[in-house]
Amino acid sequence: MGFMKSSRHAALAIGGLALAFASNAVLADSAGKWTSGKEVYDKVCGYCHEPNPGLGPNIKGAHPRDVRERVRQGHRAMPSFRQSEIDEQALAQLIDFLK
């Protein structure tokens, strides 16, 4: 049973890293060019935070302070995002979209 649990955690970690690298490719192309909070969610957050059970929790309706903190500082498997990747305006738009 321990092996199965370890294998599952390893698979989730590898999947999370793959998604983080995919997100970084999107960020490199889009930094400073976000047009809406929905776009940020669709291209960055939605990979893990789908409304249906995803890799991470559903973040629709999350408290704005928590969203800001998690985006800037990361949390567990979630990477942090610099202002050069998701600027303050885009972060504010994302928070509004998640309300």
C-alpha positions in Angstrom: 0.0 0.0 0.0 2.9 2.4 0.8 4.4 1.8 -2.6 1.1 2.8 -4.4 0.8 5.9 -2.3 4.5 6.8 -3.0 4.0 6.2 -6.7 0.9 8.3 -6.8 2.7 11.2 -5.0 5.6 10.9 -7.5 3.2 10.9 -10.5 1.5 14.0 -9.1 4.8 15.8 -8.5 6.0 15.0 -12.0 2.7 16.1 -13.5 2.9 19.3 -11.4 6.4 20.0 -12.7 5.3 19.4 -16.3 2.4 21.9 -15.9 4.7 24.4 -14.2 7.1 24.3 -17.2 4.1 24.6 -19.6 2.8 27.6 -17.6 6.3 29.2 -17.7 6.3 28.9 -21.5 3.0 30.7 -21.6 4.3 33.3 -19.2 7.4 34.0 -21.2 5.2 34.9 -24.2 2.5 36.8 -22.3 4.3 38.7 -19.5 2.8 42.2 -19.4 0.3 41.4 -22.2 -2.6 40.0 -20.2 -6.0 41.2 -21.5 -8.2 39.9 -18.7 -8.4 37.9 -15.5 -10.1 35.1 -17.4 -7.1 34.9 -19.7 -4.7 34.6 -16.8 -6.9 31.9 -15.3 -7.3 30.0 -18.5 -3.6 30.1 -19.5 -2.0 29.7 -16.1 -4.3 28.8 -13.2 -6.7 26.5 -15.0 -4.1 23.8 -15.6 -4.3 22.9 -11.9 -7.3 24.7 -10.5 -10.1 23.4 -12.7 -13.6 23.9 -11.3 -14.0 20.1 -11.3 -11.5 18.1 -9.2 -8.1 19.0 -10.5 -4.5 18.8 -9.3 -5.1 21.8 -7.0 -8.2 23.1 -5.2 -11.0 25.1 -6.9 -10.1 28.7 -6.4 -13.3 30.3 -7.6 -14.5 32.5 -4.7 -11.2 32.4 -2.9 -10.4 35.4 -0.6 -8.5 38.0 -2.6 -5.7 38.1 0.1 -5.2 34.4 -0.3 -5.1 34.5 -4.1 -2.5 37.4 -4.0 -0.4 35.6 -1.3 -0.4 32.3 -3.2 0.4 33.9 -6.6 3.4 35.8 -5.1 4.7 33.3 -2.6 3.5 29.9 -4.0 2.2 27.2 -1.7 3.3 23.5 -1.5 3.5 22.3 -5.2 2.3 25.6 -6.6 5.1 27.8 -7.8 5.2 31.5 -7.1 4.9 34.0 -10.0 7.0 37.2 -10.3 5.6 40.5 -11.2 7.4 40.2 -14.5 5.2 37.1 -15.2 1.9 38.2 -13.8 1.9 42.0 -13.2 -0.1 43.8 -10.6 -2.8 44.8 -13.0 -3.2 41.2 -14.3 -3.3 39.9 -10.7 -6.1 42.4 -9.8 -8.0 41.3 -12.9 -7.5 37.6 -11.9 -8.8 38.4 -8.4 -11.9 40.1 -9.9 -12.5 37.2 -12.2 -12.4 34.7 -9.3 -15.0 36.5 -7.2 
